[in-house]
Amino acid sequence: MGNWKPVEDRVPEENGRYLVTYREKSVGGYVPFYDSTYLRIMRYHNGEWKYPVNLNQKMEEDLEKEVLAWMDLPEVYEV
């Protein structure tokens, strides 16, 4: 497992799944205003970060999301 890599410095060279720190905030139209940072696994595919799909279109339009940093996933634990 590597260190955090800010996306402003570089993005992954290969498509795949990565551990990311990302910022999500609401502009306050449909969802009450918030501004938070999260940790989750996301897909990187052909130069784009793939966020989880939100089924509520109004909510999706009210949110801004930005990946801040990423790292490779750790190896799977084996017994």
Buried (B, 14 or more C-beta within 10 A) or exposed (E): EEEEBEBEEEBBEEEEBBBBBBEBBBEEEBBEEEEEEEEEEBBBEEEEBEBEEEEEEEEBEBBEBEBBBBBBEEEEEEE
